Amino acid sequence: MVSLVMSGLTFWAVNTIQQDAQVNDTRFGRDLGLLLAANVAPLVADHNLTEVAQFSQRFYSSTSSVRYMLYADETGKIFFGIPFWEPEVENSLSIERRIQLPEEYPGDGEKPMVRQHMSPDGIVTDVFIPLIVDKKYLGVLAIGINPNQTAVISTNFTRDVTIAVFITIWVMVILAGVVNALTITKPIKELLVGVKQIAAGNFKQRIDLPLGGELGELILNFNEMAERLERYEEQNIEELTAEKAKLETLVSTIADGAVLIDNNMQVILVNPTARHIFGWEGADDVVGSNVLHHLPPAVQMEITRPLYEMAAGECDSAEFRLTLNQPSNRTIRILLTTVLNLQRESIKGIAITVQDITREVELNEAKSQFISNVSHELRTPLFNIKSFIETLHDYGEDLSLEERQEFLQTVNHETDRLTRLVNDVLDLSKLESGRSYSFDGVDLAQAIEQTLRTYQLNARDKGIELIQDVAPGLPLVLGNYDLLLQVLANLVGNALKFTSSGGKIAIRTYVLNTKSNSPNQPAQVRIEVSDTGIGIAQEDQQAIFDRFFRVENRVHTLEGTGLGLSIVRNIVERHRSRVNLVSEVGVGTTFWFDLILFEDEAPKKMVESGEEKAAMPTS
């Protein structure tokens, strides 16, 4: 703006000077023309052209202001001119020269006419003065006045200086702009980019510009601020990561499945239990995707609508109980709960809790079956006892001695059935209550012989052969004699129950090969009870040791309580071992377990805790 204003003022001044110079040139030319016309008009009237020529030559030679002088008659024919005249023109070209007067020239007027035209040397002032003597028009005198060289040079110099100043100012402006961009604008842009990065959360942003002054101090403070924010962010991230790790650890260790989703049904968090229940172990893309795309069809159909209703705020919770066939048969309970913000004003997500209640359902079914079995087992002997006693009471005198003895024998048998049922229930309750038992050296040969002697008569009645195969010199084992006797009795009793006439039942015991055992594992004695009975199907072998479980599909009987093998398992586990079986339907079954040797120490009391059970060796 300064350069434009200064240039404008300069050009205005130059134009003013030029206009003043032109006015002066006009006045000078008019006055000079009038003076010359007054001197040469009488000579022209007397046709004294020689004097006119001499006077004009002297005048032209004495000044540099006159560019040309032309004399023309009343018709406009030039009869003399400086720096040329008629004889030279006629001799050289024989061309008649005439003056071309302007259209506005008054002709015989007395006042001169002045005009200007541009020449290579500048503006030339043309003055046309009429030659009048005694009011007679004789012709015209045309004089060309050169411009004032001093004024022209001054004007041109001023104009050149102005242009130079204008160019210089703009060059300085451009240089100042470049310097400004390099020293001020660039740092400001860098600061702007840095502030945007900080606002976006990138606290690693730094500005590396070697500047001093206030701008350099500003950049230094910006870098210090970014460094502090970065440290603060790292500290917060560490704290948040620790809290998240605690939360994920807590969620991953709970027994129930947990799935957290947002309002768009996208999975945010899922624990291993939920992955196992829904079969997501091999799916890495569950987190971040729509939970409805990965749920089993039965679950998806049941909870889709409640999920969207909860996301819309129409309800706070829901509960479902479903049976899954994929990836495995199980019964689950699903609890849906909304997750609210701190102000409890808006819904941030939905928590899905999945409880595997398969075991609970199975236990309830088993208990129901147990109650049914116990009721049947109690009802039948009680009814028989009552019937026979009433008969003896009412008709005892009419019955023979043999009939009365038969009735009493039946009552005694039914009483024994009731006693066995009650004893089984009590034994299982004692084993599961954590009661302490004294463990000492046990002679397995004696326990096996006593068991076979007990069931010898039953085996003979059914036509079943009992086989005893005890290794000679069998050492004592660490255990409780009564408990081990109960194990053998249950296993042999089951074998007799499910073995047909002509079958065999064998009890074998021997010391395991200690060379193949681990050096840290003590020597053990293995006990096997084998039969040639109906066998146990593969699908039933996992549940055969559960309470109240009975293999009824092949024997078609409700005899027994389904507690015998459960008692066997509990007793064997108390001896820090595990009962195993090998069975084939129609071929037979073998139960076996291992016991550690007794080391002639003082009697011990062994109570199995949760850790001890988890640490039991697998045979």
Disulfide bonds with the S-S distance in Angstrom:
none
